[in-house]
Amino acid sequence: MTALPASADHGERRDDRRQVVISDVQYDSPGRDDHSNRSLNREWVDITNTGRRAVNLDGWTLSDRDGNTYTFDRFRLDGRSTVRVHTGWGRDTRTDVYQDLSDYVWDDRSDRATLANHRGRVVDSTSWGGRGHHHHHRR
């Protein structure tokens, strides 16, 4: 039995990079922006693994245009599944993780969400505002 290179476990194979995408963004929390934890957690980004194999997201980052960055810690995203990254506080599960922030991250008018792997290579990004909603898959 041959050991796989360590990079394979981090989703470094080309097909793995292609299969993890930003699938949805709720950048404008519904209701009043009252900075309550409930309101903060209604602002979120969905990251979806469209492939069949699990991908290790340990060290991957989700950031906005201003440089606010969330780093995944020991998180494995199963094949054909989605994790929702909430802005506020909560207990991380396999389907929901929390940035534990007390202020909104995503600008309602114009911003960009960027997903990068543990080496800082951009995997996917999506932006809104200005000239509408733009999705940029890195291939």
N, CA, C and O atoms as CSV, one atom per row, in Angstrom:
chain,resi,resn,atom,element,x,y,z
A,1,MET,N,N,0.839,-1.175,0.000
A,1,MET,CA,C,0.000,0.000,0.000
A,1,MET,C,C,0.893,1.252,0.000
A,1,MET,O,O,1.815,1.372,0.807
A,2,THR,N,N,0.607,2.155,-0.900
A,2,THR,CA,C,1.405,3.371,-1.008
A,2,THR,C,C,0.704,4.511,-0.294
A,2,THR,O,O,-0.508,4.687,-0.419
A,3,ALA,N,N,1.474,5.281,0.452
A,3,ALA,CA,C,0.893,6.440,1.145
A,3,ALA,C,C,0.653,7.552,0.131
A,3,ALA,O,O,1.485,7.811,-0.739
A,4,LEU,N,N,-0.488,8.198,0.257
A,4,LEU,CA,C,-0.775,9.343,-0.610
A,4,LEU,C,C,0.059,10.525,-0.150
A,4,LEU,O,O,0.314,10.669,1.046
A,5,PRO,N,N,0.487,11.373,-1.074
A,5,PRO,CA,C,1.210,12.576,-0.627
A,5,PRO,C,C,0.314,13.425,0.269
A,5,PRO,O,O,-0.905,13.452,0.101
A,6,ALA,N,N,0.923,14.105,1.204
A,6,ALA,CA,C,0.158,14.897,2.169
A,6,ALA,C,C,-0.758,15.897,1.478
A,6,ALA,O,O,-1.851,16.183,1.967
A,7,SER,N,N,-0.315,16.432,0.337
A,7,SER,CA,C,-1.121,17.445,-0.349
A,7,SER,C,C,-2.472,16.887,-0.783
A,7,SER,O,O,-3.451,17.629,-0.866
A,8,ALA,N,N,-2.533,15.593,-1.059
A,8,ALA,CA,C,-3.797,15.006,-1.520
A,8,ALA,C,C,-4.879,15.132,-0.455
A,8,ALA,O,O,-6.060,15.269,-0.772
A,9,ASP,N,N,-4.466,15.086,0.810
A,9,ASP,CA,C,-5.433,15.182,1.893
A,9,ASP,C,C,-6.000,16.595,2.027
A,9,ASP,O,O,-7.053,16.785,2.635
A,10,HIS,N,N,-5.316,17.572,1.469
A,10,HIS,CA,C,-5.744,18.962,1.596
A,10,HIS,C,C,-6.496,19.456,0.367
A,10,HIS,O,O,-6.642,20.664,0.184
A,11,GLY,N,N,-6.968,18.559,-0.465
A,11,GLY,CA,C,-7.748,18.996,-1.613
A,11,GLY,C,C,-6.889,19.675,-2.654
A,11,GLY,O,O,-7.350,20.595,-3.330
A,12,GLU,N,N,-5.636,19.239,-2.800
A,12,GLU,CA,C,-4.738,19.894,-3.737
A,12,GLU,C,C,-4.865,19.328,-5.146
A,12,GLU,O,O,-4.428,19.967,-6.103
A,13,ARG,N,N,-5.443,18.164,-5.292
A,13,ARG,CA,C,-5.608,17.643,-6.644
A,13,ARG,C,C,-6.536,18.558,-7.407
A,13,ARG,O,O,-7.488,19.108,-6.852
A,14,ARG,N,N,-6.255,18.711,-8.664
A,14,ARG,CA,C,-7.019,19.646,-9.491
A,14,ARG,C,C,-8.520,19.394,-9.391
A,14,ARG,O,O,-9.295,20.347,-9.297
A,15,ASP,N,N,-8.946,18.134,-9.411
A,15,ASP,CA,C,-10.382,17.857,-9.356
A,15,ASP,C,C,-10.979,18.249,-8.006
A,15,ASP,O,O,-12.147,18.630,-7.938
A,16,ASP,N,N,-10.192,18.161,-6.930
A,16,ASP,CA,C,-10.689,18.563,-5.615
A,16,ASP,C,C,-10.866,20.073,-5.554
A,16,ASP,O,O,-11.862,20.566,-5.025
A,17,ARG,N,N,-9.897,20.807,-6.098
A,17,ARG,CA,C,-10.007,22.268,-6.078
A,17,ARG,C,C,-11.249,22.709,-6.840
A,17,ARG,O,O,-11.917,23.666,-6.449
A,18,ARG,N,N,-11.552,22.021,-7.912
A,18,ARG,CA,C,-12.682,22.394,-8.743
A,18,ARG,C,C,-14.005,22.055,-8.070
A,18,ARG,O,O,-15.034,22.647,-8.396
A,19,GLN,N,N,-13.991,21.119,-7.143
A,19,GLN,CA,C,-15.263,20.642,-6.605
A,19,GLN,C,C,-15.754,21.421,-5.392
A,19,GLN,O,O,-16.913,21.271,-5.005
A,20,VAL,N,N,-14.902,22.257,-4.772
A,20,VAL,CA,C,-15.328,23.031,-3.610
A,20,VAL,C,C,-15.622,24.457,-4.063
A,20,VAL,O,O,-14.739,25.145,-4.575
A,21,VAL,N,N,-16.874,24.901,-3.873
A,21,VAL,CA,C,-17.311,26.196,-4.391
A,21,VAL,C,C,-18.101,26.975,-3.339
A,21,VAL,O,O,-18.659,26.405,-2.402
A,22,ILE,N,N,-18.130,28.291,-3.524
A,22,ILE,CA,C,-19.048,29.135,-2.760
A,22,ILE,C,C,-20.389,28.997,-3.479
A,22,ILE,O,O,-20.543,29.461,-4.609
A,23,SER,N,N,-21.352,28.360,-2.824
A,23,SER,CA,C,-22.603,28.036,-3.516
A,23,SER,C,C,-23.708,29.052,-3.276
A,23,SER,O,O,-24.633,29.156,-4.082
A,24,ASP,N,N,-23.630,29.811,-2.171
A,24,ASP,CA,C,-24.683,30.780,-1.886
A,24,ASP,C,C,-24.174,31.773,-0.847
A,24,ASP,O,O,-23.335,31.436,-0.012
A,25,VAL,N,N,-24.687,32.999,-0.905
A,25,VAL,CA,C,-24.312,34.025,0.071
A,25,VAL,C,C,-25.563,34.777,0.497
A,25,VAL,O,O,-26.339,35.237,-0.340
A,26,GLN,N,N,-25.752,34.900,1.819
A,26,GLN,CA,C,-26.800,35.768,2.355
A,26,GLN,C,C,-26.061,36.926,3.000
A,26,GLN,O,O,-25.757,36.898,4.193
A,27,TYR,N,N,-25.772,37.966,2.185
A,27,TYR,CA,C,-24.949,39.067,2.676
A,27,TYR,C,C,-25.762,40.149,3.357
A,27,TYR,O,O,-25.208,40.979,4.078
A,28,ASP,N,N,-27.068,40.151,3.139
A,28,ASP,CA,C,-27.930,41.145,3.784
A,28,ASP,C,C,-28.855,40.398,4.740
A,28,ASP,O,O,-29.856,39.814,4.323
A,29,SER,N,N,-28.511,40.425,6.012
A,29,SER,CA,C,-29.291,39.696,7.013
A,29,SER,C,C,-30.746,40.165,6.985
A,29,SER,O,O,-31.008,41.365,7.056
A,30,PRO,N,N,-31.698,39.223,6.882
A,30,PRO,CA,C,-33.116,39.619,6.842
A,30,PRO,C,C,-33.520,40.370,8.117
A,30,PRO,O,O,-33.008,40.089,9.201
A,31,GLY,N,N,-34.420,41.304,7.977
A,31,GLY,CA,C,-34.879,42.062,9.142
A,31,GLY,C,C,-33.961,43.227,9.437
A,31,GLY,O,O,-33.153,43.635,8.603
A,32,ARG,N,N,-34.101,43.755,10.645
A,32,ARG,CA,C,-33.300,44.904,11.062
A,32,ARG,C,C,-31.886,44.490,11.415
A,32,ARG,O,O,-31.686,43.452,12.045
A,33,ASP,N,N,-30.903,45.281,11.022
A,33,ASP,CA,C,-29.515,45.011,11.396
A,33,ASP,C,C,-29.282,45.542,12.809
A,33,ASP,O,O,-28.699,46.610,12.995
A,34,ASP,N,N,-29.746,44.779,13.802
A,34,ASP,CA,C,-29.670,45.240,15.192
A,34,ASP,C,C,-28.455,44.668,15.933
A,34,ASP,O,O,-28.335,44.840,17.146
A,35,HIS,N,N,-27.573,44.003,15.223
A,35,HIS,CA,C,-26.351,43.419,15.782
A,35,HIS,C,C,-26.625,42.324,16.816
A,35,HIS,O,O,-25.720,41.934,17.554
A,36,SER,N,N,-27.849,41.831,16.876
A,36,SER,CA,C,-28.114,40.691,17.762
A,36,SER,C,C,-27.430,39.462,17.159
A,36,SER,O,O,-27.188,39.412,15.953
A,37,ASN,N,N,-27.123,38.483,17.992
A,37,ASN,CA,C,-26.482,37.271,17.501
A,37,ASN,C,C,-27.375,36.575,16.471
A,37,ASN,O,O,-26.886,36.018,15.488
A,38,ARG,N,N,-28.686,36.613,16.708
A,38,ARG,CA,C,-29.621,35.998,15.761
A,38,ARG,C,C,-29.511,36.676,14.390
A,38,ARG,O,O,-29.477,36.002,13.360
A,39,SER,N,N,-29.457,38.006,14.385
A,39,SER,CA,C,-29.319,38.752,13.135
A,39,SER,C,C,-27.968,38.472,12.481
A,39,SER,O,O,-27.896,38.278,11.268
A,40,LEU,N,N,-26.904,38.451,13.271
A,40,LEU,CA,C,-25.567,38.175,12.739
A,40,LEU,C,C,-25.497,36.791,12.095
A,40,LEU,O,O,-24.842,36.610,11.068
A,41,ASN,N,N,-26.175,35.818,12.704
A,41,ASN,CA,C,-26.122,34.461,12.178
A,41,ASN,C,C,-27.020,34.256,10.959
A,41,ASN,O,O,-26.958,33.218,10.301
A,42,ARG,N,N,-27.861,35.263,10.662
A,42,ARG,CA,C,-28.655,35.196,9.435
A,42,ARG,C,C,-27.873,35.766,8.255
A,42,ARG,O,O,-28.377,35.819,7.134
A,43,GLU,N,N,-26.646,36.188,8.516
A,43,GLU,CA,C,-25.697,36.554,7.463
A,43,GLU,C,C,-24.743,35.368,7.352
A,43,GLU,O,O,-24.121,34.981,8.342
A,44,TRP,N,N,-24.620,34.785,6.155
A,44,TRP,CA,C,-23.834,33.562,6.017
A,44,TRP,C,C,-23.341,33.356,4.586
A,44,TRP,O,O,-23.795,34.006,3.644
A,45,VAL,N,N,-22.395,32.425,4.462
A,45,VAL,CA,C,-21.871,31.977,3.169
A,45,VAL,C,C,-21.901,30.457,3.178
A,45,VAL,O,O,-21.455,29.827,4.136
A,46,ASP,N,N,-22.433,29.864,2.099
A,46,ASP,CA,C,-22.437,28.407,1.957
A,46,ASP,C,C,-21.244,27.963,1.113
A,46,ASP,O,O,-20.996,28.503,0.035
A,47,ILE,N,N,-20.511,26.972,1.618
A,47,ILE,CA,C,-19.404,26.351,0.898
A,47,ILE,C,C,-19.840,24.911,0.601
A,47,ILE,O,O,-20.164,24.160,1.521
A,48,THR,N,N,-19.848,24.529,-0.670
A,48,THR,CA,C,-20.342,23.210,-1.063
A,48,THR,C,C,-19.251,22.378,-1.721
A,48,THR,O,O,-18.509,22.859,-2.578
A,49,ASN,N,N,-19.171,21.130,-1.305
A,49,ASN,CA,C,-18.305,20.146,-1.944
A,49,ASN,C,C,-19.176,19.393,-2.946
A,49,ASN,O,O,-20.003,18.568,-2.556
A,50,THR,N,N,-18.994,19.673,-4.229
A,50,THR,CA,C,-19.830,19.054,-5.263
A,50,THR,C,C,-19.321,17.677,-5.669
A,50,THR,O,O,-20.004,16.946,-6.385
A,51,GLY,N,N,-18.127,17.326,-5.213
A,51,GLY,CA,C,-17.554,16.031,-5.563
A,51,GLY,C,C,-17.989,14.930,-4.619
A,51,GLY,O,O,-18.706,15.170,-3.647
A,52,ARG,N,N,-17.549,13.725,-4.916
A,52,ARG,CA,C,-17.932,12.575,-4.084
A,52,ARG,C,C,-16.998,12.380,-2.894
A,52,ARG,O,O,-17.407,11.848,-1.862
A,53,ARG,N,N,-15.740,12.811,-3.034
A,53,ARG,CA,C,-14.767,12.599,-1.965
A,53,ARG,C,C,-14.776,13.743,-0.975
A,53,ARG,O,O,-14.993,14.895,-1.352
A,54,ALA,N,N,-14.539,13.433,0.298
A,54,ALA,CA,C,-14.400,14.473,1.325
A,54,ALA,C,C,-13.152,15.296,1.040
A,54,ALA,O,O,-12.175,14.788,0.489
A,55,VAL,N,N,-13.191,16.567,1.420
A,55,VAL,CA,C,-12.037,17.453,1.250
A,55,VAL,C,C,-11.702,18.058,2.608
A,55,VAL,O,O,-12.584,18.545,3.316
A,56,ASN,N,N,-10.417,18.023,2.966
A,56,ASN,CA,C,-9.950,18.578,4.217
A,56,ASN,C,C,-9.811,20.096,4.045
A,56,ASN,O,O,-8.973,20.558,3.271
A,57,LEU,N,N,-10.630,20.868,4.762
A,57,LEU,CA,C,-10.589,22.325,4.662
A,57,LEU,C,C,-9.715,22.960,5.746
A,57,LEU,O,O,-9.725,24.181,5.901
A,58,ASP,N,N,-8.970,22.163,6.489
A,58,ASP,CA,C,-8.126,22.692,7.558
A,58,ASP,C,C,-7.176,23.753,6.999
A,58,ASP,O,O,-6.406,23.482,6.078
A,59,GLY,N,N,-7.235,24.965,7.564
A,59,GLY,CA,C,-6.362,26.038,7.110
A,59,GLY,C,C,-6.902,26.832,5.924
A,59,GLY,O,O,-6.299,27.828,5.527
A,60,TRP,N,N,-8.032,26.404,5.353
A,60,TRP,CA,C,-8.649,27.167,4.253
A,60,TRP,C,C,-9.251,28.438,4.847
A,60,TRP,O,O,-9.607,28.466,6.025
A,61,THR,N,N,-9.365,29.483,4.037
A,61,THR,CA,C,-9.890,30.757,4.527
A,61,THR,C,C,-11.045,31.253,3.672
A,61,THR,O,O,-11.124,30.988,2.472
A,62,LEU,N,N,-11.933,31.977,4.328
A,62,LEU,CA,C,-13.028,32.682,3.666
A,62,LEU,C,C,-12.857,34.136,4.061
A,62,LEU,O,O,-12.873,34.462,5.248
A,63,SER,N,N,-12.693,35.022,3.072
A,63,SER,CA,C,-12.427,36.413,3.401
A,63,SER,C,C,-13.276,37.364,2.567
A,63,SER,O,O,-13.793,37.007,1.508
A,64,ASP,N,N,-13.404,38.600,3.086
A,64,ASP,CA,C,-14.142,39.633,2.361
A,64,ASP,C,C,-13.146,40.616,1.751
A,64,ASP,O,O,-11.935,40.472,1.916
A,65,ARG,N,N,-13.663,41.601,1.056
A,65,ARG,CA,C,-12.818,42.566,0.352
A,65,ARG,C,C,-11.961,43.385,1.316
A,65,ARG,O,O,-10.881,43.841,0.940
A,66,ASP,N,N,-12.429,43.579,2.561
A,66,ASP,CA,C,-11.686,44.372,3.543
A,66,ASP,C,C,-10.623,43.560,4.281
A,66,ASP,O,O,-9.885,44.105,5.102
A,67,GLY,N,N,-10.542,42.268,3.995
A,67,GLY,CA,C,-9.530,41.446,4.643
A,67,GLY,C,C,-9.994,40.732,5.895
A,67,GLY,O,O,-9.197,40.057,6.548
A,68,ASN,N,N,-11.293,40.867,6.254
A,68,ASN,CA,C,-11.815,40.059,7.366
A,68,ASN,C,C,-11.750,38.605,6.935
A,68,ASN,O,O,-12.242,38.248,5.864
A,69,THR,N,N,-11.143,37.763,7.765
A,69,THR,CA,C,-10.876,36.382,7.341
A,69,THR,C,C,-11.317,35.382,8.399
A,69,THR,O,O,-11.022,35.531,9.585
A,70,TYR,N,N,-12.033,34.357,7.937
A,70,TYR,CA,C,-12.380,33.205,8.776
A,70,TYR,C,C,-11.512,32.043,8.320
A,70,TYR,O,O,-11.415,31.775,7.122
A,71,THR,N,N,-10.875,31.346,9.265
A,71,THR,CA,C,-10.034,30.195,8.932
A,71,THR,C,C,-10.675,28.919,9.454
A,71,THR,O,O,-11.006,28.818,10.635
A,72,PHE,N,N,-10.847,27.942,8.563
A,72,PHE,CA,C,-11.380,26.645,8.973
A,72,PHE,C,C,-10.336,25.929,9.815
A,72,PHE,O,O,-9.153,25.918,9.474
A,73,ASP,N,N,-10.776,25.332,10.912
A,73,ASP,CA,C,-9.881,24.642,11.829
A,73,ASP,C,C,-10.303,23.181,11.944
A,73,ASP,O,O,-11.387,22.873,12.439
A,74,ARG,N,N,-9.434,22.291,11.480
A,74,ARG,CA,C,-9.704,20.841,11.544
A,74,ARG,C,C,-11.120,20.526,11.052
A,74,ARG,O,O,-11.900,19.867,11.740
A,75,PHE,N,N,-11.430,21.005,9.861
A,75,PHE,CA,C,-12.774,20.774,9.323
A,75,PHE,C,C,-12.680,19.972,8.040
A,75,PHE,O,O,-11.918,20.306,7.134
A,76,ARG,N,N,-13.472,18.904,7.979
A,76,ARG,CA,C,-13.511,18.044,6.805
A,76,ARG,C,C,-14.908,18.150,6.212
A,76,ARG,O,O,-15.896,17.883,6.894
A,77,LEU,N,N,-14.994,18.541,4.937
A,77,LEU,CA,C,-16.276,18.691,4.260
A,77,LEU,C,C,-16.551,17.435,3.452
A,77,LEU,O,O,-15.860,17.142,2.476
A,78,ASP,N,N,-17.574,16.697,3.875
A,78,ASP,CA,C,-17.923,15.451,3.200
A,78,ASP,C,C,-18.312,15.699,1.751
A,78,ASP,O,O,-18.669,16.813,1.369
A,79,GLY,N,N,-18.235,14.647,0.957
A,79,GLY,CA,C,-18.650,14.744,-0.439
A,79,GLY,C,C,-20.129,15.078,-0.535
A,79,GLY,O,O,-20.929,14.641,0.293
A,80,ARG,N,N,-20.484,15.851,-1.544
A,80,ARG,CA,C,-21.866,16.250,-1.810
A,80,ARG,C,C,-22.537,16.849,-0.579
A,80,ARG,O,O,-23.676,16.510,-0.258
A,81,SER,N,N,-21.828,17.738,0.105
A,81,SER,CA,C,-22.418,18.372,1.281
A,81,SER,C,C,-21.994,19.833,1.354
A,81,SER,O,O,-21.073,20.273,0.666
A,82,THR,N,N,-22.696,20.571,2.213
A,82,THR,CA,C,-22.503,22.010,2.334
A,82,THR,C,C,-22.281,22.388,3.782
A,82,THR,O,O,-22.916,21.833,4.679
A,83,VAL,N,N,-21.377,23.335,4.015
A,83,VAL,CA,C,-21.217,23.921,5.338
A,83,VAL,C,C,-21.582,25.398,5.214
A,83,VAL,O,O,-21.177,26.070,4.266
A,84,ARG,N,N,-22.348,25.892,6.179
A,84,ARG,CA,C,-22.778,27.297,6.206
A,84,ARG,C,C,-21.914,28.033,7.223
A,84,ARG,O,O,-21.876,27.671,8.399
A,85,VAL,N,N,-21.218,29.075,6.757
A,85,VAL,CA,C,-20.345,29.866,7.622
A,85,VAL,C,C,-21.130,31.095,8.077
A,85,VAL,O,O,-21.335,32.033,7.307
A,86,HIS,N,N,-21.570,31.076,9.348
A,86,HIS,CA,C,-22.350,32.175,9.930
A,86,HIS,C,C,-21.406,33.237,10.482
A,86,HIS,O,O,-20.274,32.932,10.857
A,87,THR,N,N,-21.870,34.475,10.530
A,87,THR,CA,C,-21.046,35.568,11.040
A,87,THR,C,C,-20.979,35.577,12.568
A,87,THR,O,O,-19.916,35.831,13.135
A,88,GLY,N,N,-22.091,35.305,13.235
A,88,GLY,CA,C,-22.168,35.429,14.689
A,88,GLY,C,C,-21.569,34.258,15.448
A,88,GLY,O,O,-20.729,33.516,14.939
A,89,TRP,N,N,-22.039,34.118,16.703
A,89,TRP,CA,C,-21.529,33.108,17.629
A,89,TRP,C,C,-22.388,31.853,17.582
A,89,TRP,O,O,-23.595,31.923,17.349
A,90,GLY,N,N,-21.755,30.705,17.807
A,90,GLY,CA,C,-22.487,29.444,17.871
A,90,GLY,C,C,-21.534,28.288,18.070
A,90,GLY,O,O,-20.321,28.469,18.166
A,91,ARG,N,N,-22.107,27.087,18.132
A,91,ARG,CA,C,-21.299,25.880,18.307
A,91,ARG,C,C,-21.149,25.206,16.953
A,91,ARG,O,O,-22.138,24.850,16.312
A,92,ASP,N,N,-19.902,25.035,16.522
A,92,ASP,CA,C,-19.640,24.446,15.210
A,92,ASP,C,C,-20.143,23.008,15.118
A,92,ASP,O,O,-19.985,22.219,16.049
A,93,THR,N,N,-20.749,22.684,13.982
A,93,THR,CA,C,-21.174,21.318,13.687
A,93,THR,C,C,-20.654,20.964,12.292
A,93,THR,O,O,-19.895,21.725,11.692
A,94,ARG,N,N,-21.068,19.811,11.789
A,94,ARG,CA,C,-20.640,19.409,10.450
A,94,ARG,C,C,-21.304,20.238,9.358
A,94,ARG,O,O,-20.810,20.278,8.231
A,95,THR,N,N,-22.417,20.901,9.672
A,95,THR,CA,C,-23.147,21.659,8.659
A,95,THR,C,C,-23.142,23.164,8.892
A,95,THR,O,O,-23.493,23.926,7.991
A,96,ASP,N,N,-22.752,23.603,10.079
A,96,ASP,CA,C,-22.750,25.025,10.413
A,96,ASP,C,C,-21.512,25.362,11.230
A,96,ASP,O,O,-21.219,24.705,12.229
A,97,VAL,N,N,-20.781,26.399,10.795
A,97,VAL,CA,C,-19.654,26.902,11.586
A,97,VAL,C,C,-19.877,28.395,11.794
A,97,VAL,O,O,-20.621,29.036,11.053
A,98,TYR,N,N,-19.221,28.933,12.813
A,98,TYR,CA,C,-19.488,30.304,13.241
A,98,TYR,C,C,-18.181,31.091,13.322
A,98,TYR,O,O,-17.173,30.596,13.827
A,99,GLN,N,N,-18.216,32.335,12.810
A,99,GLN,CA,C,-17.030,33.189,12.861
A,99,GLN,C,C,-16.851,33.820,14.240
A,99,GLN,O,O,-15.785,34.353,14.546
A,100,ASP,N,N,-17.901,33.760,15.079
A,100,ASP,CA,C,-17.853,34.304,16.442
A,100,ASP,C,C,-17.537,35.804,16.446
A,100,ASP,O,O,-16.724,36.278,17.239
A,101,LEU,N,N,-18.197,36.540,15.542
A,101,LEU,CA,C,-18.002,37.982,15.450
A,101,LEU,C,C,-19.213,38.712,16.010
A,101,LEU,O,O,-20.314,38.162,16.056
A,102,SER,N,N,-19.004,39.955,16.436
A,102,SER,CA,C,-20.120,40.736,16.953
A,102,SER,C,C,-20.459,41.906,16.034
A,102,SER,O,O,-21.167,42.833,16.427
A,103,ASP,N,N,-19.947,41.850,14.806
A,103,ASP,CA,C,-20.316,42.849,13.809
A,103,ASP,C,C,-20.466,42.150,12.459
A,103,ASP,O,O,-19.889,41.087,12.232
A,104,TYR,N,N,-21.239,42.754,11.576
A,104,TYR,CA,C,-21.470,42.170,10.259
A,104,TYR,C,C,-20.190,42.197,9.432
A,104,TYR,O,O,-19.389,43.124,9.551
A,105,VAL,N,N,-19.997,41.181,8.594
A,105,VAL,CA,C,-18.810,41.093,7.750
A,105,VAL,C,C,-19.120,41.545,6.326
A,105,VAL,O,O,-18.399,42.363,5.755
A,106,TRP,N,N,-20.186,41.012,5.765
A,106,TRP,CA,C,-20.455,41.186,4.342
A,106,TRP,C,C,-21.204,42.490,4.088
A,106,TRP,O,O,-22.252,42.739,4.684
A,107,ASP,N,N,-20.665,43.312,3.205
A,107,ASP,CA,C,-21.275,44.598,2.865
A,107,ASP,C,C,-22.516,44.352,2.016
A,107,ASP,O,O,-22.461,43.617,1.030
A,108,ASP,N,N,-23.636,44.967,2.395
A,108,ASP,CA,C,-24.901,44.770,1.678
A,108,ASP,C,C,-24.837,45.313,0.252
A,108,ASP,O,O,-25.462,44.759,-0.653
A,109,ARG,N,N,-24.089,46.388,0.052
A,109,ARG,CA,C,-24.087,47.043,-1.251
A,109,ARG,C,C,-23.107,46.427,-2.231
A,109,ARG,O,O,-23.440,46.241,-3.402
A,110,SER,N,N,-21.911,46.108,-1.779
A,110,SER,CA,C,-20.876,45.632,-2.685
A,110,SER,C,C,-19.771,44.954,-1.883
A,110,SER,O,O,-19.222,45.550,-0.956
A,111,ASP,N,N,-19.446,43.723,-2.231
A,111,ASP,CA,C,-18.382,43.006,-1.537
A,111,ASP,C,C,-17.967,41.800,-2.374
A,111,ASP,O,O,-18.555,41.520,-3.418
A,112,ARG,N,N,-16.960,41.105,-1.904
A,112,ARG,CA,C,-16.506,39.875,-2.560
A,112,ARG,C,C,-16.171,38.852,-1.488
A,112,ARG,O,O,-15.464,39.159,-0.528
A,113,ALA,N,N,-16.678,37.633,-1.650
A,113,ALA,CA,C,-16.319,36.518,-0.772
A,113,ALA,C,C,-15.303,35.660,-1.526
A,113,ALA,O,O,-15.543,35.254,-2.663
A,114,THR,N,N,-14.166,35.388,-0.881
A,114,THR,CA,C,-13.104,34.617,-1.521
A,114,THR,C,C,-12.748,33.420,-0.654
A,114,THR,O,O,-12.482,33.561,0.540
A,115,LEU,N,N,-12.746,32.249,-1.261
A,115,LEU,CA,C,-12.355,31.011,-0.595
A,115,LEU,C,C,-10.973,30.621,-1.104
A,115,LEU,O,O,-10.756,30.482,-2.308
A,116,ALA,N,N,-10.032,30.444,-0.158
A,116,ALA,CA,C,-8.670,30.067,-0.537
A,116,ALA,C,C,-8.257,28.826,0.237
A,116,ALA,O,O,-8.702,28.613,1.365
A,117,ASN,N,N,-7.406,28.008,-0.368
A,117,ASN,CA,C,-6.959,26.798,0.319
A,117,ASN,C,C,-5.849,27.132,1.308
A,117,ASN,O,O,-5.473,28.293,1.465
A,118,HIS,N,N,-5.325,26.093,1.979
A,118,HIS,CA,C,-4.346,26.310,3.055
A,118,HIS,C,C,-3.040,26.908,2.555
A,118,HIS,O,O,-2.229,27.363,3.361
A,119,ARG,N,N,-2.818,26.918,1.253
A,119,ARG,CA,C,-1.608,27.538,0.691
A,119,ARG,C,C,-1.885,28.953,0.187
A,119,ARG,O,O,-1.005,29.602,-0.379
A,120,GLY,N,N,-3.136,29.434,0.403
A,120,GLY,CA,C,-3.477,30.785,-0.020
A,120,GLY,C,C,-3.903,30.886,-1.476
A,120,GLY,O,O,-4.119,31.989,-1.980
A,121,ARG,N,N,-4.026,29.752,-2.161
A,121,ARG,CA,C,-4.459,29.757,-3.556
A,121,ARG,C,C,-5.974,29.909,-3.615
A,121,ARG,O,O,-6.696,29.152,-2.966
A,122,VAL,N,N,-6.462,30.875,-4.384
A,122,VAL,CA,C,-7.903,31.107,-4.492
A,122,VAL,C,C,-8.574,29.921,-5.172
A,122,VAL,O,O,-8.186,29.515,-6.267
A,123,VAL,N,N,-9.580,29.379,-4.510
A,123,VAL,CA,C,-10.333,28.244,-5.026
A,123,VAL,C,C,-11.599,28.739,-5.718
A,123,VAL,O,O,-11.964,28.242,-6.784
A,124,ASP,N,N,-12.272,29.723,-5.108
A,124,ASP,CA,C,-13.496,30.269,-5.679
A,124,ASP,C,C,-13.741,31.645,-5.083
A,124,ASP,O,O,-13.282,31.944,-3.981
A,125,SER,N,N,-14.471,32.486,-5.820
A,125,SER,CA,C,-14.887,33.773,-5.267
A,125,SER,C,C,-16.184,34.193,-5.921
A,125,SER,O,O,-16.502,33.784,-7.038
A,126,THR,N,N,-16.920,35.011,-5.209
A,126,THR,CA,C,-18.153,35.569,-5.743
A,126,THR,C,C,-18.272,36.999,-5.246
A,126,THR,O,O,-17.908,37.302,-4.110
A,127,SER,N,N,-18.783,37.880,-6.103
A,127,SER,CA,C,-18.917,39.279,-5.706
A,127,SER,C,C,-20.301,39.778,-6.066
A,127,SER,O,O,-20.981,39.212,-6.922
A,128,TRP,N,N,-20.709,40.851,-5.396
A,128,TRP,CA,C,-22.017,41.441,-5.655
A,128,TRP,C,C,-21.910,42.941,-5.539
A,128,TRP,O,O,-20.931,43.474,-5.017
A,129,GLY,N,N,-22.940,43.621,-6.036
A,129,GLY,CA,C,-22.940,45.083,-6.025
A,129,GLY,C,C,-22.249,45.617,-7.262
A,129,GLY,O,O,-21.738,44.853,-8.081
A,130,GLY,N,N,-22.238,46.903,-7.390
A,130,GLY,CA,C,-21.608,47.491,-8.568
A,130,GLY,C,C,-22.390,47.116,-9.814
A,130,GLY,O,O,-23.387,47.758,-10.147
A,131,ARG,N,N,-21.940,46.084,-10.496
A,131,ARG,CA,C,-22.617,45.650,-11.719
A,131,ARG,C,C,-23.307,44.301,-11.533
A,131,ARG,O,O,-23.227,43.438,-12.406
A,132,GLY,N,N,-23.974,44.119,-10.413
A,132,GLY,CA,C,-24.700,42.867,-10.196
A,132,GLY,C,C,-23.875,41.831,-9.463
A,132,GLY,O,O,-22.893,42.160,-8.798
A,133,HIS,N,N,-24.281,40.569,-9.587
A,133,HIS,CA,C,-23.668,39.451,-8.865
A,133,HIS,C,C,-22.760,38.689,-9.824
A,133,HIS,O,O,-23.201,38.283,-10.899
A,134,HIS,N,N,-21.503,38.492,-9.451
A,134,HIS,CA,C,-20.541,37.816,-10.318
A,134,HIS,C,C,-19.919,36.656,-9.562
A,134,HIS,O,O,-19.489,36.803,-8.419
A,135,HIS,N,N,-19.877,35.502,-10.212
A,135,HIS,CA,C,-19.265,34.320,-9.620
A,135,HIS,C,C,-18.008,33.992,-10.409
A,135,HIS,O,O,-18.045,33.919,-11.637
A,136,HIS,N,N,-16.898,33.793,-9.711
A,136,HIS,CA,C,-15.625,33.535,-10.382
A,136,HIS,C,C,-15.067,32.224,-9.881
A,136,HIS,O,O,-14.456,32.175,-8.813
A,137,HIS,N,N,-15.274,31.138,-10.652
A,137,HIS,CA,C,-14.646,29.862,-10.300
A,137,HIS,C,C,-13.224,29.886,-10.814
A,137,HIS,O,O,-12.987,30.230,-11.972
A,138,ARG,N,N,-12.277,29.525,-9.967
A,138,ARG,CA,C,-10.890,29.419,-10.411
A,138,ARG,C,C,-10.688,28.011,-10.913
A,138,ARG,O,O,-10.937,27.047,-10.189
A,139,ARG,N,N,-10.236,27.882,-12.152
A,139,ARG,CA,C,-10.010,26.545,-12.730
A,139,ARG,C,C,-8.546,26.351,-13.025
A,139,ARG,O,O,-8.149,25.293,-13.514
